Amino acid sequence: MKTHYYREDIMKICDKKHLTVEQIFDELSAIYNDAWKSTIYRNVEDMVKDWDLRKVVWIWKKAYFETNCGNHVHLIDVNTWEIMDLPDEVQIPNLPANFKLQNLDVKLFWEFSS
């Protein structure tokens, strides 16, 4: 079993992207012809546990993975289903003074208007 064998390549592939395990596997199998999807899945899940990747659960329960593990908001284009990150400076108004943010998982669905 090649757990963590692909870790560095997975980080490069997922940099500034939101990809499924299938998409990660497609890119890795172009580099390594002996890559197995189950091994990639194990690596990705281990990287999520180690906070190297963040798992973004999609509305249809499909998971996407990214290297941006900080709190941020996702913009989702309803025409292309592309996922983009909003800058970290987004402020959330009207929170109680003693509120300490532990985790943020906000998805905004949008489309360009004409």
N, CA, C and O atoms as a printed pandas DataFrame, in Angstrom:
     atom_number atom_name residue_name chain_id  residue_number  x_coord  y_coord  z_coord
0              1         N          MET        A               1    0.846   -1.175    0.000
1              2        CA          MET        A               1    0.000    0.000    0.000
2              3         C          MET        A               1    0.893    1.241    0.000
3              4         O          MET        A               1    1.861    1.328    0.756
4              5         N          LYS        A               2    0.545    2.201   -0.867
5              6        CA          LYS        A               2    1.370    3.395   -1.020
6              7         C          LYS        A               2    0.736    4.604   -0.335
7              8         O          LYS        A               2    0.584    5.664   -0.941
8              9         N          THR        A               3    0.365    4.429    0.945
9             10        CA          THR        A               3   -0.201    5.543    1.687
10            11         C          THR        A               3    0.842    6.635    1.809
11            12         O          THR        A               3    1.986    6.373    2.181
12            13         N          HIS        A               4    0.454    7.839    1.503
13            14        CA          HIS        A               4    1.290    9.038    1.521
14            15         C          HIS        A               4    2.316    9.073    0.391
15            16         O          HIS        A               4    3.108   10.012    0.317
16            17         N          TYR        A               5    2.320    8.086   -0.476
17            18        CA          TYR        A               5    3.254    8.047   -1.605
18            19         C          TYR        A               5    3.013    9.198   -2.564
19            20         O          TYR        A               5    3.959    9.733   -3.141
20            21         N          TYR        A               6    1.753    9.587   -2.740
21            22        CA          TYR        A               6    1.379   10.610   -3.709
22            23         C          TYR        A               6    1.128   11.978   -3.068
23            24         O          TYR        A               6    0.707   12.912   -3.751
24            25         N          ARG        A               7    1.377   12.098   -1.796
25            26        CA          ARG        A               7    1.002   13.296   -1.020
26            27         C          ARG        A               7    1.475   14.606   -1.661
27            28         O          ARG        A               7    0.675   15.527   -1.830
28            29         N          GLU        A               8    2.725   14.701   -2.010
29            30        CA          GLU        A               8    3.271   15.944   -2.592
30            31         C          GLU        A               8    2.597   16.264   -3.932
31            32         O          GLU        A               8    2.280   17.421   -4.210
32            33         N          ASP        A               9    2.384   15.244   -4.751
33            34        CA          ASP        A               9    1.724   15.455   -6.040
34            35         C          ASP        A               9    0.263   15.869   -5.856
35            36         O          ASP        A               9   -0.239   16.706   -6.606
36            37         N          ILE        A              10   -0.414   15.301   -4.879
37            38        CA          ILE        A              10   -1.799   15.671   -4.606
38            39         C          ILE        A              10   -1.875   17.138   -4.193
39            40         O          ILE        A              10   -2.774   17.858   -4.627
40            41         N          MET        A              11   -0.945   17.580   -3.366
41            42        CA          MET        A              11   -0.924   18.987   -2.950
42            43         C          MET        A              11   -0.746   19.907   -4.154
43            44         O          MET        A              11   -1.417   20.934   -4.252
44            45         N          LYS        A              12    0.148   19.551   -5.065
45            46        CA          LYS        A              12    0.366   20.368   -6.260
46            47         C          LYS        A              12   -0.871   20.382   -7.155
47            48         O          LYS        A              12   -1.252   21.429   -7.676
48            49         N          ILE        A              13   -1.490   19.231   -7.330
49            50        CA          ILE        A              13   -2.669   19.119   -8.194
50            51         C          ILE        A              13   -3.842   19.925   -7.631
51            52         O          ILE        A              13   -4.583   20.550   -8.391
52            53         N          CYS        A              14   -4.015   19.917   -6.316
53            54        CA          CYS        A              14   -5.160   20.586   -5.688
54            55         C          CYS        A              14   -4.927   22.066   -5.394
55            56         O          CYS        A              14   -5.847   22.755   -4.953
56            57         N          ASP        A              15   -3.730   22.561   -5.628
57            58        CA          ASP        A              15   -3.425   23.953   -5.311
58            59         C          ASP        A              15   -4.336   24.900   -6.091
59            60         O          ASP        A              15   -4.373   24.875   -7.321
60            61         N          LYS        A              16   -5.069   25.734   -5.354
61            62        CA          LYS        A              16   -5.982   26.730   -5.919
62            63         C          LYS        A              16   -7.084   26.121   -6.781
63            64         O          LYS        A              16   -7.594   26.766   -7.697
64            65         N          LYS        A              17   -7.446   24.877   -6.482
65            66        CA          LYS        A              17   -8.516   24.190   -7.208
66            67         C          LYS        A              17   -9.428   23.482   -6.217
67            68         O          LYS        A              17   -9.081   23.305   -5.049
68            69         N          HIS        A              18  -10.580   23.086   -6.691
69            70        CA          HIS        A              18  -11.530   22.263   -5.935
70            71         C          HIS        A              18  -11.791   21.035   -6.797
71            72         O          HIS        A              18  -12.483   21.117   -7.811
72            73         N          LEU        A              19  -11.234   19.894   -6.391
73            74        CA          LEU        A              19  -11.277   18.690   -7.222
74            75         C          LEU        A              19  -11.873   17.506   -6.476
75            76         O          LEU        A              19  -11.741   17.398   -5.257
76            77         N          THR        A              20  -12.526   16.623   -7.214
77            78        CA          THR        A              20  -13.011   15.367   -6.653
78            79         C          THR        A              20  -11.854   14.362   -6.637
79            80         O          THR        A              20  -10.813   14.586   -7.255
80            81         N          VAL        A              21  -12.053   13.263   -5.928
81            82        CA          VAL        A              21  -11.045   12.196   -5.929
82            83         C          VAL        A              21  -10.848   11.674   -7.353
83            84         O          VAL        A              21   -9.728   11.351   -7.749
84            85         N          GLU        A              22  -11.932   11.593   -8.117
85            86        CA          GLU        A              22  -11.829   11.112   -9.499
86            87         C          GLU        A              22  -10.947   12.036  -10.340
87            88         O          GLU        A              22  -10.138   11.564  -11.138
88            89         N          GLN        A              23  -11.101   13.353  -10.161
89            90        CA          GLN        A              23  -10.277   14.301  -10.900
90            91         C          GLN        A              23   -8.812   14.231  -10.459
91            92         O          GLN        A              23   -7.907   14.317  -11.289
92            93         N          ILE        A              24   -8.586   14.076   -9.163
93            94        CA          ILE        A              24   -7.218   13.923   -8.649
94            95         C          ILE        A              24   -6.608   12.651   -9.219
95            96         O          ILE        A              24   -5.460   12.652   -9.663
96            97         N          PHE        A              25   -7.379   11.561   -9.206
97            98        CA          PHE        A              25   -6.906   10.290   -9.754
98            99         C          PHE        A              25   -6.548   10.431  -11.235
99           100         O          PHE        A              25   -5.509    9.931  -11.665
100          101         N          ASP        A              26   -7.395   11.106  -12.020
101          102        CA          ASP        A              26   -7.127   11.282  -13.450
102          103         C          ASP        A              26   -5.790   11.988  -13.669
103          104         O          ASP        A              26   -5.008   11.593  -14.534
104          105         N          GLU        A              27   -5.534   13.031  -12.883
105          106        CA          GLU        A              27   -4.267   13.763  -13.047
106          107         C          GLU        A              27   -3.073   12.935  -12.572
107          108         O          GLU        A              27   -2.015   12.956  -13.201
108          109         N          LEU        A              28   -3.238   12.211  -11.470
109          110        CA          LEU        A              28   -2.140   11.380  -10.961
110          111         C          LEU        A              28   -1.850   10.187  -11.863
111          112         O          LEU        A              28   -0.692    9.815  -12.048
112          113         N          SER        A              29   -2.892    9.588  -12.422
113          114        CA          SER        A              29   -2.669    8.415  -13.272
114          115         C          SER        A              29   -1.978    8.792  -14.580
115          116         O          SER        A              29   -1.409    7.929  -15.249
116          117         N          ALA        A              30   -2.020   10.069  -14.951
117          118        CA          ALA        A              30   -1.247   10.528  -16.105
118          119         C          ALA        A              30    0.248   10.570  -15.778
119          120         O          ALA        A              30    1.089   10.486  -16.673
120          121         N          ILE        A              31    0.569   10.701  -14.488
121          122        CA          ILE        A              31    1.963   10.716  -14.030
122          123         C          ILE        A              31    2.429    9.313  -13.653
123          124         O          ILE        A              31    3.523    8.887  -14.024
124          125         N          TYR        A              32    1.585    8.606  -12.914
125          126        CA          TYR        A              32    1.906    7.261  -12.415
126          127         C          TYR        A              32    0.919    6.269  -13.020
127          128         O          TYR        A              32   -0.258    6.279  -12.660
128          129         N          ASN        A              33    1.369    5.429  -13.916
129          130        CA          ASN        A              33    0.449    4.477  -14.547
130          131         C          ASN        A              33    0.032    3.344  -13.609
131          132         O          ASN        A              33   -0.855    2.561  -13.948
132          133         N          ASP        A              34    0.661    3.246  -12.430
133          134        CA          ASP        A              34    0.290    2.206  -11.475
134          135         C          ASP        A              34   -0.580    2.732  -10.332
135          136         O          ASP        A              34   -0.765    2.043   -9.329
136          137         N          ALA        A              35   -1.120    3.964  -10.479
137          138        CA          ALA        A              35   -1.949    4.562   -9.423
138          139         C          ALA        A              35   -3.295    3.832   -9.327
139          140         O          ALA        A              35   -3.896    3.474  -10.339
140          141         N          TRP        A              36   -3.745    3.624   -8.107
141          142        CA          TRP        A              36   -5.032    2.997   -7.848
142          143         C          TRP        A              36   -5.936    4.032   -7.189
143          144         O          TRP        A              36   -5.491    4.789   -6.327
144          145         N          LYS        A              37   -7.202    4.065   -7.591
145          146        CA          LYS        A              37   -8.141    5.041   -7.045
146          147         C          LYS        A              37   -8.302    4.862   -5.536
147          148         O          LYS        A              37   -8.405    5.851   -4.810
148          149         N          SER        A              38   -8.325    3.637   -5.058
149          150        CA          SER        A              38   -8.486    3.402   -3.614
150          151         C          SER        A              38   -7.298    3.965   -2.827
151          152         O          SER        A              38   -7.475    4.481   -1.724
152          153         N          THR        A              39   -6.102    3.868   -3.383
153          154        CA          THR        A              39   -4.919    4.416   -2.722
154          155         C          THR        A              39   -4.986    5.939   -2.699
155          156         O          THR        A              39   -4.656    6.560   -1.688
156          157         N          ILE        A              40   -5.410    6.541   -3.803
157          158        CA          ILE        A              40   -5.553    7.992   -3.860
158          159         C          ILE        A              40   -6.601    8.435   -2.834
159          160         O          ILE        A              40   -6.395    9.413   -2.116
160          161         N          TYR        A              41   -7.707    7.724   -2.770
161          162        CA          TYR        A              41   -8.762    8.061   -1.812
162          163         C          TYR        A              41   -8.225    8.016   -0.380
163          164         O          TYR        A              41   -8.482    8.930    0.404
164          165         N          ARG        A              42   -7.481    6.959   -0.034
165          166        CA          ARG        A              42   -6.896    6.849    1.318
166          167         C          ARG        A              42   -5.950    8.012    1.590
167          168         O          ARG        A              42   -5.982    8.601    2.671
168          169         N          ASN        A              43   -5.108    8.344    0.613
169          170        CA          ASN        A              43   -4.178    9.464    0.780
170          171         C          ASN        A              43   -4.934   10.764    1.026
171          172         O          ASN        A              43   -4.604   11.520    1.940
172          173         N          VAL        A              44   -5.949   11.018    0.205
173          174        CA          VAL        A              44   -6.723   12.253    0.330
174          175         C          VAL        A              44   -7.402   12.322    1.696
175          176         O          VAL        A              44   -7.347   13.359    2.357
176          177         N          GLU        A              45   -8.031   11.247    2.125
177          178        CA          GLU        A              45   -8.703   11.240    3.433
178          179         C          GLU        A              45   -7.700   11.434    4.572
179          180         O          GLU        A              45   -7.999   12.140    5.535
180          181         N          ASP        A              46   -6.515   10.822    4.479
181          182        CA          ASP        A              46   -5.474   11.037    5.492
182          183         C          ASP        A              46   -5.021   12.495    5.495
183          184         O          ASP        A              46   -4.759   13.062    6.556
184          185         N          MET        A              47   -4.928   13.099    4.319
185          186        CA          MET        A              47   -4.501   14.498    4.218
186          187         C          MET        A              47   -5.561   15.436    4.807
187          188         O          MET        A              47   -5.217   16.488    5.346
188          189         N          VAL        A              48   -6.820   15.074    4.713
189          190        CA          VAL        A              48   -7.892   15.856    5.342
190          191         C          VAL        A              48   -7.740   15.767    6.868
191          192         O          VAL        A              48   -7.842   16.779    7.562
192          193         N          LYS        A              49   -7.498   14.569    7.382
193          194        CA          LYS        A              49   -7.314   14.391    8.827
194          195         C          LYS        A              49   -6.107   15.167    9.339
195          196         O          LYS        A              49   -6.119   15.658   10.467
196          197         N          ASP        A              50   -5.055   15.281    8.508
197          198        CA          ASP        A              50   -3.834   15.996    8.883
198          199         C          ASP        A              50   -3.923   17.500    8.599
199          200         O          ASP        A              50   -2.952   18.224    8.818
200          201         N          TRP        A              51   -5.080   17.979    8.112
201          202        CA          TRP        A              51   -5.316   19.386    7.768
202          203         C          TRP        A              51   -4.445   19.876    6.618
203          204         O          TRP        A              51   -4.182   21.074    6.513
204          205         N          ASP        A              52   -3.996   18.977    5.759
205          206        CA          ASP        A              52   -3.276   19.380    4.551
206          207         C          ASP        A              52   -4.251   19.702    3.430
207          208         O          ASP        A              52   -3.952   20.516    2.556
208          209         N          LEU        A              53   -5.416   19.065    3.452
209          210        CA          LEU        A              53   -6.485   19.330    2.493
210          211         C          LEU        A              53   -7.775   19.590    3.258
211          212         O          LEU        A              53   -7.956   19.125    4.383
212          213         N          ARG        A              54   -8.660   20.336    2.628
213          214        CA          ARG        A              54   -9.984   20.569    3.187
214          215         C          ARG        A              54  -11.001   19.871    2.301
215          216         O          ARG        A              54  -10.915   19.920    1.074
216          217         N          LYS        A              55  -11.963   19.224    2.940
217          218        CA          LYS        A              55  -13.035   18.531    2.225
218          219         C          LYS        A              55  -14.247   19.450    2.179
219          220         O          LYS        A              55  -14.768   19.869    3.214
220          221         N          VAL        A              56  -14.684   19.754    0.973
221          222        CA          VAL        A              56  -15.861   20.598    0.771
222          223         C          VAL        A              56  -16.977   19.677    0.291
223          224         O          VAL        A              56  -16.915   19.148   -0.819
224          225         N          VAL        A              57  -17.988   19.485    1.117
225          226        CA          VAL        A              57  -19.084   18.595    0.739
226          227         C          VAL        A              57  -20.059   19.389   -0.122
227          228         O          VAL        A              57  -20.539   20.453    0.268
228          229         N          TRP        A              58  -20.328   18.861   -1.266
229          230        CA          TRP        A              58  -21.164   19.505   -2.260
230          231         C          TRP        A              58  -22.626   19.265   -1.955
231          232         O          TRP        A              58  -22.956   18.385   -1.159
232          233         N          ILE        A              59  -23.490   20.018   -2.563
233          234        CA          ILE        A              59  -24.922   19.913   -2.302
234          235         C          ILE        A              59  -25.473   18.515   -2.606
235          236         O          ILE        A              59  -26.418   18.075   -1.952
236          237         N          TRP        A              60  -24.900   17.819   -3.581
237          238        CA          TRP        A              60  -25.353   16.458   -3.909
238          239         C          TRP        A              60  -24.485   15.415   -3.225
239          240         O          TRP        A              60  -24.397   14.276   -3.684
240          241         N          LYS        A              61  -23.858   15.793   -2.151
241          242        CA          LYS        A              61  -23.009   14.939   -1.332
242          243         C          LYS        A              61  -21.743   14.485   -2.051
243          244         O          LYS        A              61  -21.101   13.528   -1.620
244          245         N          LYS        A              62  -21.382   15.147   -3.122
245          246        CA          LYS        A              62  -20.120   14.880   -3.791
246          247         C          LYS        A              62  -19.060   15.732   -3.098
247          248         O          LYS        A              62  -19.278   16.919   -2.852
248          249         N          ALA        A              63  -17.922   15.133   -2.784
249          250        CA          ALA        A              63  -16.878   15.851   -2.058
250          251         C          ALA        A              63  -15.823   16.403   -3.007
251          252         O          ALA        A              63  -15.394   15.739   -3.951
252          253         N          TYR        A              64  -15.422   17.626   -2.729
253          254        CA          TYR        A              64  -14.328   18.279   -3.441
254          255         C          TYR        A              64  -13.242   18.575   -2.422
255          256         O          TYR        A              64  -13.527   18.766   -1.240
256          257         N          PHE        A              65  -12.003   18.612   -2.879
257          258        CA          PHE        A              65  -10.873   18.820   -1.979
258          259         C          PHE        A              65  -10.061   20.008   -2.451
259          260         O          PHE        A              65   -9.929   20.253   -3.650
260          261         N          GLU        A              66   -9.514   20.751   -1.483
261          262        CA          GLU        A              66   -8.730   21.942   -1.786
262          263         C          GLU        A              66   -7.614   22.087   -0.765
263          264         O          GLU        A              66   -7.651   21.473    0.302
264          265         N          THR        A              67   -6.619   22.904   -1.099
265          266        CA          THR        A              67   -5.507   23.134   -0.178
266          267         C          THR        A              67   -5.754   24.304    0.760
267          268         O          THR        A              67   -5.031   24.455    1.745
268          269         N          ASN        A              68   -6.757   25.141    0.485
269          270        CA          ASN        A              68   -7.087   26.270    1.354
270          271         C          ASN        A              68   -7.891   25.755    2.545
271          272         O          ASN        A              68   -9.102   25.562    2.445
272          273         N          CYS        A              69   -7.215   25.534    3.669
273          274        CA          CYS        A              69   -7.860   24.933    4.838
274          275         C          CYS        A              69   -8.388   25.975    5.825
275          276         O          CYS        A              69   -9.000   25.615    6.830
276          277         N          GLY        A              70   -8.160   27.257    5.551
277          278        CA          GLY        A              70   -8.663   28.306    6.431
278          279         C          GLY        A              70  -10.147   28.541    6.216
279          280         O          GLY        A              70  -10.728   28.063    5.241
280          281         N          ASN        A              71  -10.754   29.280    7.133
281          282        CA          ASN        A              71  -12.165   29.610    7.004
282          283         C          ASN        A              71  -12.363   30.564    5.838
283          284         O          ASN        A              71  -11.703   31.600    5.762
284          285         N          HIS        A              72  -13.253   30.225    4.944
285          286        CA          HIS        A              72  -13.562   31.087    3.809
286          287         C          HIS        A              72  -14.903   30.680    3.205
287          288         O          HIS        A              72  -15.453   29.627    3.528
288          289         N          VAL        A              73  -15.406   31.521    2.338
289          290        CA          VAL        A              73  -16.701   31.311    1.699
290          291         C          VAL        A              73  -16.470   30.821    0.277
291          292         O          VAL        A              73  -15.564   31.290   -0.411
292          293         N          HIS        A              74  -17.291   29.877   -0.158
293          294        CA          HIS        A              74  -17.216   29.368   -1.524
294          295         C          HIS        A              74  -18.297   29.999   -2.389
295          296         O          HIS        A              74  -19.462   30.060   -1.994
296          297         N          LEU        A              75  -17.910   30.463   -3.562
297          298        CA          LEU        A              75  -18.841   30.931   -4.583
298          299         C          LEU        A              75  -18.986   29.809   -5.595
299          300         O          LEU        A              75  -17.987   29.258   -6.057
300          301         N          ILE        A              76  -20.211   29.467   -5.943
301          302        CA          ILE        A              76  -20.458   28.372   -6.879
302          303         C          ILE        A              76  -21.289   28.903   -8.034
303          304         O          ILE        A              76  -22.410   29.374   -7.842
304          305         N          ASP        A              77  -20.733   28.822   -9.228
305          306        CA          ASP        A              77  -21.423   29.275  -10.434
306          307         C          ASP        A              77  -22.454   28.217  -10.823
307          308         O          ASP        A              77  -22.090   27.075  -11.105
308          309         N          VAL        A              78  -23.739   28.587  -10.841
309          310        CA          VAL        A              78  -24.797   27.613  -11.123
310          311         C          VAL        A              78  -24.841   27.189  -12.590
311          312         O          VAL        A              78  -25.526   26.223  -12.928
312          313         N          ASN        A              79  -24.132   27.886  -13.455
313          314        CA          ASN        A              79  -24.091   27.505  -14.869
314          315         C          ASN        A              79  -22.961   26.521  -15.167
315          316         O          ASN        A              79  -23.137   25.597  -15.962
316          317         N          THR        A              80  -21.809   26.712  -14.537
317          318        CA          THR        A              80  -20.647   25.851  -14.811
318          319         C          THR        A              80  -20.313   24.937  -13.631
319          320         O          THR        A              80  -19.554   23.982  -13.794
320          321         N          TRP        A              81  -20.861   25.210  -12.457
321          322        CA          TRP        A              81  -20.584   24.519  -11.196
322          323         C          TRP        A              81  -19.138   24.678  -10.753
323          324         O          TRP        A              81  -18.644   23.890   -9.947
324          325         N          GLU        A              82  -18.459   25.688  -11.272
325          326        CA          GLU        A              82  -17.104   26.018  -10.821
326          327         C          GLU        A              82  -17.185   26.567   -9.400
327          328         O          GLU        A              82  -18.085   27.343   -9.078
328          329         N          ILE        A              83  -16.247   26.161   -8.558
329          330        CA          ILE        A              83  -16.180   26.630   -7.172
330          331         C          ILE        A              83  -15.000   27.592   -7.057
331          332         O          ILE        A              83  -13.888   27.282   -7.486
332          333         N          MET        A              84  -15.255   28.753   -6.476
333          334        CA          MET        A              84  -14.198   29.740   -6.261
334          335         C          MET        A              84  -14.219   30.170   -4.799
335          336         O          MET        A              84  -15.266   30.139   -4.153
336          337         N          ASP        A              85  -13.081   30.563   -4.288
337          338        CA          ASP        A              85  -12.979   31.044   -2.915
338          339         C          ASP        A              85  -13.122   32.560   -2.880
339          340         O          ASP        A              85  -12.539   33.266   -3.702
340          341         N          LEU        A              86  -13.905   33.056   -1.919
341          342        CA          LEU        A              86  -13.940   34.486   -1.646
342          343         C          LEU        A              86  -12.713   34.830   -0.818
343          344         O          LEU        A              86  -12.227   33.985   -0.066
344          345         N          PRO        A              87  -12.208   36.030   -0.933
345          346        CA          PRO        A              87  -11.054   36.423   -0.112
346          347         C          PRO        A              87  -11.339   36.260    1.380
347          348         O          PRO        A              87  -12.490   36.333    1.812
348          349         N          ASP        A              88  -10.288   36.039    2.157
349          350        CA          ASP        A              88  -10.414   35.796    3.597
350          351         C          ASP        A              88  -10.933   37.000    4.378
351          352         O          ASP        A              88  -11.332   36.851    5.533
352          353         N          GLU        A              89  -10.936   38.193    3.772
353          354        CA          GLU        A              89  -11.328   39.404    4.497
354          355         C          GLU        A              89  -12.832   39.541    4.677
355          356         O          GLU        A              89  -13.279   40.534    5.251
356          357         N          VAL        A              90  -13.626   38.596    4.215
357          358        CA          VAL        A              90  -15.078   38.691    4.332
358          359         C          VAL        A              90  -15.456   38.769    5.811
359          360         O          VAL        A              90  -15.007   37.954    6.617
360          361         N          GLN        A              91  -16.278   39.749    6.156
361          362        CA          GLN        A              91  -16.710   39.952    7.534
362          363         C          GLN        A              91  -18.141   39.444    7.708
363          364         O          GLN        A              91  -18.969   39.578    6.807
364          365         N          ILE        A              92  -18.419   38.869    8.853
365          366        CA          ILE        A              92  -19.765   38.409    9.176
366          367         C          ILE        A              92  -20.314   39.351   10.238
367          368         O          ILE        A              92  -19.856   39.329   11.381
368          369         N          PRO        A              93  -21.302   40.188    9.869
369          370        CA          PRO        A              93  -21.816   41.182   10.830
370          371         C          PRO        A              93  -22.757   40.568   11.866
371          372         O          PRO        A              93  -23.294   39.476   11.682
372          373         N          ASN        A              94  -22.935   41.302   12.949
373          374        CA          ASN        A              94  -23.944   41.022   13.977
374          375         C          ASN        A              94  -23.719   39.725   14.749
375          376         O          ASN        A              94  -24.681   39.127   15.232
376          377         N          LEU        A              95  -22.488   39.284   14.874
377          378        CA          LEU        A              95  -22.221   38.108   15.710
378          379         C          LEU        A              95  -22.124   38.544   17.166
379          380         O          LEU        A              95  -21.658   39.651   17.434
380          381         N          PRO        A              96  -22.550   37.708   18.122
381          382        CA          PRO        A              96  -22.423   38.069   19.542
382          383         C          PRO        A              96  -20.958   38.320   19.911
383          384         O          PRO        A              96  -20.052   37.731   19.321
384          385         N          ALA        A              97  -20.740   39.181   20.872
385          386        CA          ALA        A              97  -19.382   39.569   21.271
386          387         C          ALA        A              97  -18.558   38.372   21.746
387          388         O          ALA        A              97  -17.348   38.339   21.526
388          389         N          ASN        A              98  -19.184   37.397   22.389
389          390        CA          ASN        A              98  -18.444   36.241   22.921
390          391         C          ASN        A              98  -18.388   35.078   21.931
391          392         O          ASN        A              98  -17.964   33.983   22.297
392          393         N          PHE        A              99  -18.806   35.296   20.694
393          394        CA          PHE        A              99  -18.826   34.249   19.675
394          395         C          PHE        A              99  -17.416   34.009   19.148
395          396         O          PHE        A              99  -16.751   34.938   18.688
396          397         N          LYS        A             100  -16.966   32.762   19.218
397          398        CA          LYS        A             100  -15.653   32.395   18.689
398          399         C          LYS        A             100  -15.867   31.416   17.539
399          400         O          LYS        A             100  -16.358   30.306   17.748
400          401         N          LEU        A             101  -15.504   31.821   16.343
401          402        CA          LEU        A             101  -15.703   31.000   15.160
402          403         C          LEU        A             101  -14.790   29.775   15.198
403          404         O          LEU        A             101  -13.571   29.917   15.298
404          405         N          GLN        A             102  -15.361   28.588   15.120
405          406        CA          GLN        A             102  -14.598   27.341   15.092
406          407         C          GLN        A             102  -14.394   26.858   13.664
407          408         O          GLN        A             102  -13.310   26.403   13.298
408          409         N          ASN        A             103  -15.447   26.962   12.865
409          410        CA          ASN        A             103  -15.381   26.470   11.496
410          411         C          ASN        A             103  -16.418   27.221   10.675
411          412         O          ASN        A             103  -17.484   27.579   11.177
412          413         N          LEU        A             104  -16.100   27.452    9.431
413          414        CA          LEU        A             104  -17.004   28.165    8.540
414          415         C          LEU        A             104  -17.130   27.372    7.255
415          416         O          LEU        A             104  -16.129   27.038    6.621
416          417         N          ASP        A             105  -18.365   27.069    6.870
417          418        CA          ASP        A             105  -18.608   26.352    5.626
418          419         C          ASP        A             105  -19.818   26.988    4.959
419          420         O          ASP        A             105  -20.943   26.512    5.112
420          421         N          VAL        A             106  -19.584   28.061    4.221
421          422        CA          VAL        A             106  -20.644   28.798    3.556
422          423         C          VAL        A             106  -20.487   28.626    2.060
423          424         O          VAL        A             106  -19.390   28.766    1.519
424          425         N          LYS        A             107  -21.593   28.321    1.394
425          426        CA          LYS        A             107  -21.593   28.184   -0.058
426          427         C          LYS        A             107  -22.596   29.176   -0.618
427          428         O          LYS        A             107  -23.764   29.159   -0.231
428          429         N          LEU        A             108  -22.158   30.038   -1.522
429          430        CA          LEU        A             108  -23.037   30.985   -2.184
430          431         C          LEU        A             108  -23.180   30.564   -3.639
431          432         O          LEU        A             108  -22.186   30.437   -4.354
432          433         N          PHE        A             109  -24.403   30.350   -4.072
433          434        CA          PHE        A             109  -24.668   29.964   -5.452
434          435         C          PHE        A             109  -25.004   31.231   -6.231
435          436         O          PHE        A             109  -25.817   32.038   -5.781
436          437         N          TRP        A             110  -24.390   31.410   -7.384
437          438        CA          TRP        A             110  -24.558   32.643   -8.141
438          439         C          TRP        A             110  -24.531   32.382   -9.633
439          440         O          TRP        A             110  -24.143   31.310  -10.098
440          441         N          GLU        A             111  -24.955   33.396  -10.364
441          442        CA          GLU        A             111  -24.786   33.397  -11.810
442          443         C          GLU        A             111  -24.677   34.844  -12.254
443          444         O          GLU        A             111  -25.207   35.750  -11.612
444          445         N          PHE        A             112  -23.987   35.042  -13.353
445          446        CA          PHE        A             112  -23.859   36.387  -13.895
446          447         C          PHE        A             112  -25.194   36.834  -14.455
447          448         O          PHE        A             112  -25.865   36.070  -15.150
448          449         N          SER        A             113  -25.584   38.056  -14.162
449          450        CA          SER        A             113  -26.809   38.577  -14.759
450          451         C          SER        A             113  -26.445   39.474  -15.934
451          452         O          SER        A             113  -25.377   40.086  -15.957
452          453         N          SER        A             114  -27.341   39.542  -16.901
453          454        CA          SER        A             114  -27.038   40.346  -18.083
454          455         C          SER        A             114  -27.573   41.754  -17.980
455          456         O          SER        A             114  -27.395   42.551  -18.901
